[in-house]
Amino acid sequence: MPDRVREAVFSSTGFRIRAAQSTAANARFARWAERVAASLFFTLFPADCRICNSPLIQVSRLPVCSDCLQTIHPIAGTLCTICGETCTAPIGVDPADVYCASCQQERPPFGRAAAYGSYDGVLRDLIHLLKFDQVRPVAPVLGRLLAGTIAALERGLPPGSIAVVPVPLHARKQAEREFNQAELIAEYALKKLARLERFELCTRGLVRRRETGSQIGLTRNQRRENLRGAFAVKDSAQIAGRNILLVDDVYTTGATASECARVLKRAGAAGVWVVTVARTLKVSELLTVPDFLTDEGCEKVEHQLSVAAQG
């Protein structure tokens, strides 16, 4: 009997070894077949990165190469505590208490705005691929960036449930585009944040009542007038008494975010915070000339900046 037991154990072990060897061989064959299929696919259907035009060497629904994606970085440096604009912190001032010139003049109706990166380079190109070329596989990438920004902002949000409200498109524009990019990005972001269990996507709370046209080239005041009355709360039950996280793809001057926040708060929202994938950064904030300089001093600074730009 003991001999038979030892034989059975040996036989079982041998079976497991053979099974493992078979599984490893199958995995190697699968990897080889995948490489062959990829090589054949790119031979028959060559594709280039939609941003840098270099050949794509991996099978993917996203037509953007990994080198381009690796150039995307979060905004760094001192940021305005409210709107997230890049600005300089006076000596001895806590970075958490720094406000840009615009927020010093007029506090926006939202508590804080946060963005992942600067609206330029590859990040801007990705947003354009989604919005204007309808390349939907870009949405999960942008959603992942947004999720990281929401997670960082989440620690400063009030406790309890948070209603996530995408900035809406006008019905005609959404029918033409077939989706709302802010809503699509928000959906993917919340999938990444499912573990937090306190964010609820609310897509019917806010609507755009009229088309506003392009905001490009308009001043802050012109943008504000252009957006006045454009948004309305459709379902106040989703908004009243709740804390709102307003989501959009890009924060430019803050006019859209501010108008949406005003409408949401009039409908009874307890508070509004704003999060976007990208935002425009004002170079002028980085090159502000101190007020105490004389005219001669200002001329010297301008000359130094000109020389630096040329060199």
Short mmCIF file of the C-alpha atoms (twelve columns), coordinates in Angstrom:
data_MODEL
# 
_entry.id   MODEL 
# 
loop_
_atom_site.group_PDB 
_atom_site.id 
_atom_site.type_symbol 
_atom_site.label_atom_id 
_atom_site.label_alt_id 
_atom_site.label_comp_id 
_atom_site.label_asym_id 
_atom_site.label_seq_id 
_atom_site.Cartn_x 
_atom_site.Cartn_y 
_atom_site.Cartn_z 
_atom_site.pdbx_PDB_model_num 
ATOM 1   C CA . MET A 1   0.000   0.000   0.000   1 
ATOM 2   C CA . PRO A 2   2.686   2.579   0.825   1 
ATOM 3   C CA . ASP A 3   4.394   1.864   -2.517  1 
ATOM 4   C CA . ARG A 4   1.155   2.497   -4.370  1 
ATOM 5   C CA . VAL A 5   0.698   5.768   -2.521  1 
ATOM 6   C CA . ARG A 6   4.172   6.939   -3.451  1 
ATOM 7   C CA . GLU A 7   3.561   5.934   -7.061  1 
ATOM 8   C CA . ALA A 8   0.299   7.845   -7.127  1 
ATOM 9   C CA . VAL A 9   1.921   11.003  -5.741  1 
ATOM 10  C CA . PHE A 10  4.759   10.707  -8.241  1 
ATOM 11  C CA . SER A 11  2.326   10.179  -11.049 1 
ATOM 12  C CA . SER A 12  0.275   13.167  -9.957  1 
ATOM 13  C CA . THR A 13  3.388   15.348  -9.712  1 
ATOM 14  C CA . GLY A 14  4.465   14.216  -13.131 1 
ATOM 15  C CA . PHE A 15  1.082   15.141  -14.506 1 
ATOM 16  C CA . ARG A 16  1.352   18.614  -12.999 1 
ATOM 17  C CA . ILE A 17  4.830   19.062  -14.496 1 
ATOM 18  C CA . ARG A 18  3.651   17.958  -17.927 1 
ATOM 19  C CA . ALA A 19  0.607   20.231  -17.630 1 
ATOM 20  C CA . ALA A 20  2.807   23.192  -16.665 1 
ATOM 21  C CA . GLN A 21  5.158   22.464  -19.557 1 
ATOM 22  C CA . SER A 22  2.187   22.261  -21.911 1 
ATOM 23  C CA . THR A 23  0.784   25.557  -20.585 1 
ATOM 24  C CA . ALA A 24  4.158   27.278  -20.980 1 
ATOM 25  C CA . ALA A 25  4.467   25.949  -24.529 1 
ATOM 26  C CA . ASN A 26  0.978   27.220  -25.343 1 
ATOM 27  C CA . ALA A 27  1.852   30.653  -23.922 1 
ATOM 28  C CA . ARG A 28  5.028   30.811  -26.034 1 
ATOM 29  C CA . PHE A 29  3.063   29.814  -29.122 1 
ATOM 30  C CA . ALA A 30  0.402   32.435  -28.353 1 
ATOM 31  C CA . ARG A 31  3.052   35.167  -28.024 1 
ATOM 32  C CA . TRP A 32  4.702   34.036  -31.267 1 
ATOM 33  C CA . ALA A 33  1.351   33.964  -33.064 1 
ATOM 34  C CA . GLU A 34  0.538   37.441  -31.732 1 
ATOM 35  C CA . ARG A 35  3.834   38.825  -33.045 1 
ATOM 36  C CA . VAL A 36  3.271   37.201  -36.430 1 
ATOM 37  C CA . ALA A 37  -0.281  38.547  -36.603 1 
ATOM 38  C CA . ALA A 38  0.883   42.039  -35.626 1 
ATOM 39  C CA . SER A 39  3.673   41.961  -38.205 1 
ATOM 40  C CA . LEU A 40  1.265   40.785  -40.901 1 
ATOM 41  C CA . PHE A 41  -1.320  43.383  -39.908 1 
ATOM 42  C CA . PHE A 42  1.127   46.288  -40.108 1 
ATOM 43  C CA . THR A 43  2.541   44.964  -43.375 1 
ATOM 44  C CA . LEU A 44  -0.900  44.844  -44.973 1 
ATOM 45  C CA . PHE A 45  -2.386  47.845  -43.142 1 
ATOM 46  C CA . PRO A 46  0.446   50.230  -42.243 1 
ATOM 47  C CA . ALA A 47  -0.510  52.958  -39.758 1 
ATOM 48  C CA . ASP A 48  1.223   56.007  -38.369 1 
ATOM 49  C CA . CYS A 49  0.865   57.848  -35.102 1 
ATOM 50  C CA . ARG A 50  -1.784  60.543  -35.534 1 
ATOM 51  C CA . ILE A 51  0.411   63.012  -33.652 1 
ATOM 52  C CA . CYS A 52  4.066   62.495  -34.662 1 
ATOM 53  C CA . ASN A 53  3.486   60.374  -37.817 1 
ATOM 54  C CA . SER A 54  5.968   57.695  -36.737 1 
ATOM 55  C CA . PRO A 55  5.015   54.080  -37.631 1 
ATOM 56  C CA . LEU A 56  2.907   52.288  -35.016 1 
ATOM 57  C CA . ILE A 57  4.576   49.014  -34.020 1 
ATOM 58  C CA . GLN A 58  1.890   47.624  -31.699 1 
ATOM 59  C CA . VAL A 59  -1.679  46.596  -32.405 1 
ATOM 60  C CA . SER A 60  -3.898  49.066  -30.591 1 
ATOM 61  C CA . ARG A 61  -7.191  50.881  -31.066 1 
ATOM 62  C CA . LEU A 62  -5.413  54.073  -29.978 1 
ATOM 63  C CA . PRO A 63  -3.624  55.574  -33.025 1 
ATOM 64  C CA . VAL A 64  -0.975  57.298  -30.894 1 
ATOM 65  C CA . CYS A 65  2.514   55.967  -30.155 1 
ATOM 66  C CA . SER A 66  3.852   55.364  -26.654 1 
ATOM 67  C CA . ASP A 67  6.618   57.946  -27.154 1 
ATOM 68  C CA . CYS A 68  4.016   60.685  -27.592 1 
ATOM 69  C CA . LEU A 69  2.022   59.532  -24.588 1 
ATOM 70  C CA . GLN A 70  5.146   59.612  -22.415 1 
ATOM 71  C CA . THR A 71  5.599   63.333  -23.082 1 
ATOM 72  C CA . ILE A 72  2.399   64.185  -21.169 1 
ATOM 73  C CA . HIS A 73  3.179   65.533  -17.711 1 
ATOM 74  C CA . PRO A 74  1.106   67.116  -14.934 1 
ATOM 75  C CA . ILE A 75  1.264   70.836  -14.248 1 
ATOM 76  C CA . ALA A 76  4.124   71.666  -11.901 1 
ATOM 77  C CA . GLY A 77  5.076   74.720  -9.876  1 
ATOM 78  C CA . THR A 78  3.102   77.129  -7.731  1 
ATOM 79  C CA . LEU A 79  -0.585  77.236  -8.615  1 
ATOM 80  C CA . CYS A 80  -3.424  79.566  -7.679  1 
ATOM 81  C CA . THR A 81  -5.255  78.026  -4.744  1 
ATOM 82  C CA . ILE A 82  -8.627  78.606  -6.439  1 
ATOM 83  C CA . CYS A 83  -8.397  78.374  -10.230 1 
ATOM 84  C CA . GLY A 84  -5.154  76.404  -10.636 1 
ATOM 85  C CA . GLU A 85  -3.391  79.045  -12.745 1 
ATOM 86  C CA . THR A 86  0.399   79.072  -12.633 1 
ATOM 87  C CA . CYS A 87  1.625   82.057  -10.647 1 
ATOM 88  C CA . THR A 88  4.522   83.253  -8.531  1 
ATOM 89  C CA . ALA A 89  4.431   83.022  -4.749  1 
ATOM 90  C CA . PRO A 90  5.702   86.073  -2.865  1 
ATOM 91  C CA . ILE A 91  8.586   85.377  -0.498  1 
ATOM 92  C CA . GLY A 92  7.377   84.035  2.815   1 
ATOM 93  C CA . VAL A 93  3.858   83.211  1.590   1 
ATOM 94  C CA . ASP A 94  2.604   79.663  1.961   1 
ATOM 95  C CA . PRO A 95  1.967   78.179  -1.552  1 
ATOM 96  C CA . ALA A 96  -1.421  77.042  -0.241  1 
ATOM 97  C CA . ASP A 97  -2.390  80.709  0.166   1 
ATOM 98  C CA . VAL A 98  -1.345  81.958  -3.285  1 
ATOM 99  C CA . TYR A 99  -3.996  83.557  -5.516  1 
ATOM 100 C CA . CYS A 100 -3.655  84.749  -9.114  1 
ATOM 101 C CA . ALA A 101 -4.519  88.330  -10.062 1 
ATOM 102 C CA . SER A 102 -7.927  87.345  -11.466 1 
ATOM 103 C CA . CYS A 103 -9.028  85.481  -8.331  1 
ATOM 104 C CA . GLN A 104 -7.806  88.355  -6.159  1 
ATOM 105 C CA . GLN A 105 -10.028 90.761  -8.101  1 
ATOM 106 C CA . GLU A 106 -13.081 88.500  -8.204  1 
ATOM 107 C CA . ARG A 107 -13.526 85.132  -6.542  1 
ATOM 108 C CA . PRO A 108 -15.184 82.631  -8.899  1 
ATOM 109 C CA . PRO A 109 -18.432 80.920  -7.836  1 
ATOM 110 C CA . PHE A 110 -16.723 77.515  -7.522  1 
ATOM 111 C CA . GLY A 111 -14.584 76.384  -4.623  1 
ATOM 112 C CA . ARG A 112 -11.583 75.240  -6.604  1 
ATOM 113 C CA . ALA A 113 -10.567 74.193  -10.122 1 
ATOM 114 C CA . ALA A 114 -7.930  71.566  -10.853 1 
ATOM 115 C CA . ALA A 115 -6.489  70.294  -14.138 1 
ATOM 116 C CA . TYR A 116 -4.048  67.527  -14.995 1 
ATOM 117 C CA . GLY A 117 -1.836  69.221  -17.584 1 
ATOM 118 C CA . SER A 118 -1.201  72.247  -19.726 1 
ATOM 119 C CA . TYR A 119 -3.362  72.608  -22.830 1 
ATOM 120 C CA . ASP A 120 -0.561  72.297  -25.348 1 
ATOM 121 C CA . GLY A 121 1.577   69.717  -27.119 1 
ATOM 122 C CA . VAL A 122 0.439   66.101  -27.161 1 
ATOM 123 C CA . LEU A 123 -2.281  66.620  -24.559 1 
ATOM 124 C CA . ARG A 124 -3.974  69.248  -26.720 1 
ATOM 125 C CA . ASP A 125 -3.629  66.973  -29.773 1 
ATOM 126 C CA . LEU A 126 -5.271  64.093  -27.895 1 
ATOM 127 C CA . ILE A 127 -8.214  66.272  -26.893 1 
ATOM 128 C CA . HIS A 128 -8.595  67.434  -30.497 1 
ATOM 129 C CA . LEU A 129 -8.511  63.821  -31.752 1 
ATOM 130 C CA . LEU A 130 -11.449 63.027  -29.490 1 
ATOM 131 C CA . LYS A 131 -13.485 66.219  -29.987 1 
ATOM 132 C CA . PHE A 132 -13.002 66.958  -33.653 1 
ATOM 133 C CA . ASP A 133 -11.926 63.641  -35.209 1 
ATOM 134 C CA . GLN A 134 -14.194 61.397  -33.090 1 
ATOM 135 C CA . VAL A 135 -11.304 59.050  -32.182 1 
ATOM 136 C CA . ARG A 136 -13.037 57.477  -29.186 1 
ATOM 137 C CA . PRO A 137 -10.126 55.257  -28.033 1 
ATOM 138 C CA . VAL A 138 -8.536  58.503  -26.796 1 
ATOM 139 C CA . ALA A 139 -11.242 58.821  -24.108 1 
ATOM 140 C CA . PRO A 140 -9.853  56.104  -21.756 1 
ATOM 141 C CA . VAL A 141 -6.430  57.781  -21.830 1 
ATOM 142 C CA . LEU A 142 -7.886  61.179  -20.944 1 
ATOM 143 C CA . GLY A 143 -10.149 59.533  -18.380 1 
ATOM 144 C CA . ARG A 144 -7.126  58.027  -16.653 1 
ATOM 145 C CA . LEU A 145 -5.475  61.452  -16.425 1 
ATOM 146 C CA . LEU A 146 -8.694  62.969  -15.088 1 
ATOM 147 C CA . ALA A 147 -9.030  60.188  -12.507 1 
ATOM 148 C CA . GLY A 148 -5.643  61.065  -11.049 1 
ATOM 149 C CA . THR A 149 -6.637  64.718  -10.790 1 
ATOM 150 C CA . ILE A 150 -9.951  63.867  -9.124  1 
ATOM 151 C CA . ALA A 151 -8.199  61.570  -6.651  1 
ATOM 152 C CA . ALA A 152 -5.825  64.384  -5.661  1 
ATOM 153 C CA . LEU A 153 -8.704  66.854  -5.316  1 
ATOM 154 C CA . GLU A 154 -10.906 64.360  -3.448  1 
ATOM 155 C CA . ARG A 155 -9.054  64.815  -0.166  1 
ATOM 156 C CA . GLY A 156 -10.238 68.439  -0.022  1 
ATOM 157 C CA . LEU A 157 -13.868 67.736  -0.884  1 
ATOM 158 C CA . PRO A 158 -16.624 67.570  1.750   1 
ATOM 159 C CA . PRO A 159 -17.530 64.087  3.055   1 
ATOM 160 C CA . GLY A 160 -20.404 62.154  1.564   1 
ATOM 161 C CA . SER A 161 -21.727 61.629  -1.940  1 
ATOM 162 C CA . ILE A 162 -20.428 63.815  -4.772  1 
ATOM 163 C CA . ALA A 163 -22.475 64.369  -7.948  1 
ATOM 164 C CA . VAL A 164 -20.244 64.388  -11.029 1 
ATOM 165 C CA . VAL A 165 -21.788 66.689  -13.644 1 
ATOM 166 C CA . PRO A 166 -20.208 66.910  -17.125 1 
ATOM 167 C CA . VAL A 167 -20.469 70.284  -18.877 1 
ATOM 168 C CA . PRO A 168 -23.234 69.617  -21.436 1 
ATOM 169 C CA . LEU A 169 -23.226 70.181  -25.180 1 
ATOM 170 C CA . HIS A 170 -26.177 71.650  -27.034 1 
ATOM 171 C CA . ALA A 171 -28.432 68.909  -28.419 1 
ATOM 172 C CA . ARG A 172 -27.560 69.760  -32.034 1 
ATOM 173 C CA . LYS A 173 -23.819 69.714  -31.342 1 
ATOM 174 C CA . GLN A 174 -24.046 66.412  -29.477 1 
ATOM 175 C CA . ALA A 175 -26.088 64.851  -32.281 1 
ATOM 176 C CA . GLU A 176 -23.466 66.013  -34.754 1 
ATOM 177 C CA . ARG A 177 -20.538 64.704  -32.666 1 
ATOM 178 C CA . GLU A 178 -22.509 61.646  -31.455 1 
ATOM 179 C CA . PHE A 179 -21.168 62.033  -27.921 1 
ATOM 180 C CA . ASN A 180 -20.306 64.592  -25.259 1 
ATOM 181 C CA . GLN A 181 -16.547 64.422  -24.724 1 
ATOM 182 C CA . ALA A 182 -16.801 65.665  -21.123 1 
ATOM 183 C CA . GLU A 183 -19.314 62.928  -20.279 1 
ATOM 184 C CA . LEU A 184 -17.252 60.246  -22.024 1 
ATOM 185 C CA . ILE A 185 -14.060 61.242  -20.197 1 
ATOM 186 C CA . ALA A 186 -15.923 61.403  -16.874 1 
ATOM 187 C CA . GLU A 187 -17.292 57.879  -17.362 1 
ATOM 188 C CA . TYR A 188 -13.812 56.408  -17.829 1 
ATOM 189 C CA . ALA A 189 -12.443 58.433  -14.920 1 
ATOM 190 C CA . LEU A 190 -15.112 57.142  -12.546 1 
ATOM 191 C CA . LYS A 191 -14.400 53.559  -13.596 1 
ATOM 192 C CA . LYS A 192 -10.847 54.117  -12.387 1 
ATOM 193 C CA . LEU A 193 -12.158 55.611  -9.137  1 
ATOM 194 C CA . ALA A 194 -14.778 52.946  -8.425  1 
ATOM 195 C CA . ARG A 195 -12.995 52.043  -5.168  1 
ATOM 196 C CA . LEU A 196 -13.844 55.486  -3.712  1 
ATOM 197 C CA . GLU A 197 -17.581 54.688  -3.970  1 
ATOM 198 C CA . ARG A 198 -18.778 58.252  -3.436  1 
ATOM 199 C CA . PHE A 199 -18.852 59.698  -6.937  1 
ATOM 200 C CA . GLU A 200 -22.123 59.485  -8.874  1 
ATOM 201 C CA . LEU A 201 -22.305 60.459  -12.539 1 
ATOM 202 C CA . CYS A 202 -25.281 62.787  -13.131 1 
ATOM 203 C CA . THR A 203 -25.791 63.504  -16.817 1 
ATOM 204 C CA . ARG A 204 -29.330 64.925  -16.703 1 
ATOM 205 C CA . GLY A 205 -28.901 67.596  -14.080 1 
ATOM 206 C CA . LEU A 206 -27.454 70.325  -16.295 1 
ATOM 207 C CA . VAL A 207 -28.404 71.150  -19.893 1 
ATOM 208 C CA . ARG A 208 -27.268 73.674  -22.493 1 
ATOM 209 C CA . ARG A 209 -30.325 75.600  -23.648 1 
ATOM 210 C CA . ARG A 210 -28.753 77.460  -26.560 1 
ATOM 211 C CA . GLU A 211 -25.706 77.259  -28.759 1 
ATOM 212 C CA . THR A 212 -23.028 79.778  -27.933 1 
ATOM 213 C CA . GLY A 213 -20.660 79.458  -30.863 1 
ATOM 214 C CA . SER A 214 -16.903 79.543  -30.617 1 
ATOM 215 C CA . GLN A 215 -15.312 81.359  -27.702 1 
ATOM 216 C CA . ILE A 216 -11.963 81.690  -29.476 1 
ATOM 217 C CA . GLY A 217 -10.700 85.268  -29.593 1 
ATOM 218 C CA . LEU A 218 -13.205 86.604  -27.056 1 
ATOM 219 C CA . THR A 219 -12.161 88.464  -23.924 1 
ATOM 220 C CA . ARG A 220 -13.145 87.221  -20.471 1 
ATOM 221 C CA . ASN A 221 -16.114 89.629  -20.317 1 
ATOM 222 C CA . GLN A 222 -17.206 88.743  -23.860 1 
ATOM 223 C CA . ARG A 223 -17.090 85.039  -23.011 1 
ATOM 224 C CA . ARG A 224 -19.165 85.676  -19.912 1 
ATOM 225 C CA . GLU A 225 -21.837 87.539  -21.903 1 
ATOM 226 C CA . ASN A 226 -21.757 84.892  -24.610 1 
ATOM 227 C CA . LEU A 227 -22.528 82.182  -22.040 1 
ATOM 228 C CA . ARG A 228 -25.113 84.052  -19.991 1 
ATOM 229 C CA . GLY A 229 -28.357 82.071  -19.971 1 
ATOM 230 C CA . ALA A 230 -26.841 79.214  -21.966 1 
ATOM 231 C CA . PHE A 231 -27.122 76.636  -19.163 1 
ATOM 232 C CA . ALA A 232 -30.006 75.499  -16.983 1 
ATOM 233 C CA . VAL A 233 -30.720 72.816  -14.401 1 
ATOM 234 C CA . LYS A 234 -33.151 70.264  -15.837 1 
ATOM 235 C CA . ASP A 235 -33.512 67.974  -12.825 1 
ATOM 236 C CA . SER A 236 -33.125 69.948  -9.615  1 
ATOM 237 C CA . ALA A 237 -33.498 66.751  -7.550  1 
ATOM 238 C CA . GLN A 238 -30.056 65.690  -8.774  1 
ATOM 239 C CA . ILE A 239 -28.563 69.028  -7.717  1 
ATOM 240 C CA . ALA A 240 -30.301 70.555  -4.687  1 
ATOM 241 C CA . GLY A 241 -28.339 70.198  -1.477  1 
ATOM 242 C CA . ARG A 242 -25.539 68.236  -3.110  1 
ATOM 243 C CA . ASN A 243 -21.849 68.870  -3.609  1 
ATOM 244 C CA . ILE A 244 -21.033 68.976  -7.320  1 
ATOM 245 C CA . LEU A 245 -17.884 68.066  -9.222  1 
ATOM 246 C CA . LEU A 246 -18.140 69.800  -12.606 1 
ATOM 247 C CA . VAL A 247 -16.157 68.027  -15.344 1 
ATOM 248 C CA . ASP A 248 -14.934 69.394  -18.675 1 
ATOM 249 C CA . ASP A 249 -12.111 68.667  -21.083 1 
ATOM 250 C CA . VAL A 250 -10.409 72.090  -21.042 1 
ATOM 251 C CA . TYR A 251 -10.387 75.094  -18.703 1 
ATOM 252 C CA . THR A 252 -9.530  78.214  -20.695 1 
ATOM 253 C CA . THR A 253 -10.562 81.445  -18.980 1 
ATOM 254 C CA . GLY A 254 -12.972 79.827  -16.543 1 
ATOM 255 C CA . ALA A 255 -16.016 81.505  -18.096 1 
ATOM 256 C CA . THR A 256 -17.819 78.219  -18.830 1 
ATOM 257 C CA . ALA A 257 -16.996 76.746  -15.417 1 
ATOM 258 C CA . SER A 258 -18.097 79.925  -13.656 1 
ATOM 259 C CA . GLU A 259 -21.417 80.157  -15.523 1 
ATOM 260 C CA . CYS A 260 -22.199 76.487  -14.858 1 
ATOM 261 C CA . ALA A 261 -21.280 76.907  -11.189 1 
ATOM 262 C CA . ARG A 262 -23.572 79.954  -10.855 1 
ATOM 263 C CA . VAL A 263 -26.489 78.039  -12.390 1 
ATOM 264 C CA . LEU A 264 -25.862 74.986  -10.189 1 
ATOM 265 C CA . LYS A 265 -25.658 77.056  -7.013  1 
ATOM 266 C CA . ARG A 266 -28.847 78.955  -7.886  1 
ATOM 267 C CA . ALA A 267 -30.502 75.541  -8.167  1 
ATOM 268 C CA . GLY A 268 -29.452 74.736  -4.614  1 
ATOM 269 C CA . ALA A 269 -26.071 73.028  -4.991  1 
ATOM 270 C CA . ALA A 270 -24.205 73.050  -1.673  1 
ATOM 271 C CA . GLY A 271 -20.872 73.636  -3.399  1 
ATOM 272 C CA . VAL A 272 -19.195 73.294  -6.801  1 
ATOM 273 C CA . TRP A 273 -15.671 72.174  -7.664  1 
ATOM 274 C CA . VAL A 274 -14.222 71.974  -11.168 1 
ATOM 275 C CA . VAL A 275 -11.882 69.401  -12.682 1 
ATOM 276 C CA . THR A 276 -10.573 69.249  -16.263 1 
ATOM 277 C CA . VAL A 277 -8.047  67.245  -18.219 1 
ATOM 278 C CA . ALA A 278 -6.153  70.354  -19.304 1 
ATOM 279 C CA . ARG A 279 -6.080  74.110  -18.858 1 
ATOM 280 C CA . THR A 280 -4.433  77.023  -20.623 1 
ATOM 281 C CA . LEU A 281 -1.594  78.640  -18.699 1 
ATOM 282 C CA . LYS A 282 -0.843  82.347  -18.919 1 
ATOM 283 C CA . VAL A 283 2.811   83.091  -19.586 1 
ATOM 284 C CA . SER A 284 2.202   86.647  -18.383 1 
ATOM 285 C CA . GLU A 285 1.694   85.306  -14.852 1 
ATOM 286 C CA . LEU A 286 5.219   83.934  -14.949 1 
ATOM 287 C CA . LEU A 287 6.770   87.154  -16.243 1 
ATOM 288 C CA . THR A 288 4.991   89.697  -14.052 1 
ATOM 289 C CA . VAL A 289 7.085   92.822  -13.405 1 
ATOM 290 C CA . PRO A 290 7.005   93.945  -9.741  1 
ATOM 291 C CA . ASP A 291 5.057   97.178  -9.160  1 
ATOM 292 C CA . PHE A 292 7.886   98.832  -7.238  1 
ATOM 293 C CA . LEU A 293 10.193  99.002  -10.277 1 
ATOM 294 C CA . THR A 294 10.672  102.401 -11.893 1 
ATOM 295 C CA . ASP A 295 10.157  102.995 -15.616 1 
ATOM 296 C CA . GLU A 296 13.916  102.651 -16.079 1 
ATOM 297 C CA . GLY A 297 13.876  99.386  -14.192 1 
ATOM 298 C CA . CYS A 298 11.017  98.085  -16.329 1 
ATOM 299 C CA . GLU A 299 12.940  98.924  -19.495 1 
ATOM 300 C CA . LYS A 300 15.957  97.001  -18.193 1 
ATOM 301 C CA . VAL A 301 13.792  93.946  -17.437 1 
ATOM 302 C CA . GLU A 302 12.174  94.085  -20.883 1 
ATOM 303 C CA . HIS A 303 15.634  94.346  -22.501 1 
ATOM 304 C CA . GLN A 304 16.874  91.329  -20.527 1 
ATOM 305 C CA . LEU A 305 13.851  89.300  -21.537 1 
ATOM 306 C CA . SER A 306 14.360  90.268  -25.187 1 
ATOM 307 C CA . VAL A 307 18.042  89.266  -25.095 1 
ATOM 308 C CA . ALA A 308 17.171  85.979  -23.400 1 
ATOM 309 C CA . ALA A 309 14.547  85.202  -26.033 1 
ATOM 310 C CA . GLN A 310 17.004  85.854  -28.858 1 
ATOM 311 C CA . GLY A 311 19.805  83.857  -27.254 1 
# 
